[in-house]
Amino acid sequence: MSELITNIGELMTQDREQGTRRKAAVVLEGERIAWIGDAIHAPAADTVVDAQGRAVLPGWVDSHTHLIFAGDRTAEFEARVAGESYKAGGIAVSVEATRAASDYDLTRLGLGRVAEAMSQGTTYLETKTGYGLDVEEERRSARIASTVVDEVTFLGAHLVPQGIDADAYTELVCSEMLEAVRPYVSWADVFCERGAFTPEQSRRVLTACRAAGLGLRVHGNQLGHGEGVALAVEFGAASVDHVNFLTDDDVSALAQSWSGWDGAANAGRGAGVRGTVATVLPACDLSTRAPLAPAKRLVQAGVPIAIASNANPGTSYTSSMAFCVATAVLQMGLSVHEAVRAATFGGALALGRESGEDVDGQRAVGSIAVGHRADLHMLRAPSATHLAYRPGVPLTAAVWRAGVHAV
Ligand code: NIG
């Protein structure tokens, strides 16, 4: 089955060759993009969608979320609004509620959050474990996550549970817990921060997870300056996320990590040669009243960035990538093109899904190019600029995921 989407006012492909086209058309064939060109030259197809001059973008690629949780942290949020600062200790509240929830409820809640994201244009999602924090609960979170999202990250090293020695817990993460989650996850992450895991403990986690064949990611430099970025670069992590507090050396290390990359080759997921993406989380920065991550400074230094929602019950309870893009433009100083790129191609880059077909046969996501997965987001607006020009307005008109109408 083929489908022609024609009369597209602005087609922002995020593909190097195609760029942004006006009066364009796209043909989808099954799960893939089969043709891109001018609307007047569009070929026939089995079905036709008239975009009536509206804008079409790649579906959002949300490369950082924590969707497998139960419970509510409204009280913590209210305290923060009243002036308290974010403390990672709130994670323990979600751990307690998550452990108490049934498999059925965790799955239902996870699927509901994915549906909410998809209804706003998200077509590819990563999520993390990290509200289980013992061997069986982390295994359960990883198993459930693998049934609701595209990519699962093991975050046993999210917080040291109360009453447990931090080094003993780190050892558990690196051994039994890693083995328990291994069948369900392709990535590992560590919260390298004062109050969470020290650089030395983070190093142990990254070493063990790399040896187990997982791609690496790091929560780093969120609450203060630290070694998260340096560790992520040293280990060839695919991304370092948050990055609110960066020194010039951190920015240079991130830029340097991409020096051998030609921007096209897919060197393999999590492979060090690809460099480390800096993932900024605008909604989290607003919700925690943290200094905004220096997205513009990173872009100007040549560091590829991703924008993600960081949907989680503590620091960023939103699934709206459009809100994150608007915030990145209005508060972080990115251009609309830079922000949309970071929320589509950038997310795919952070997940090693930006080009080619991977070993497991998946198509590229995050940009509109022939052969890529047909993940498209049509706006109820003539251009992507409206995402920032009309912040907070629901602008999703239609969504295709792998060629299927999702909205
Ligand atoms: O990415 N920083 C650590 N983890 C989450 C917050 C999790 C929570 O507070 O529940 C984050 O912001």
Residues whose N, C-alpha, C, O or C-beta is under 5 A from the ligand:
A	BS01	NIG	G90 I91 N312 P313 G314 T315
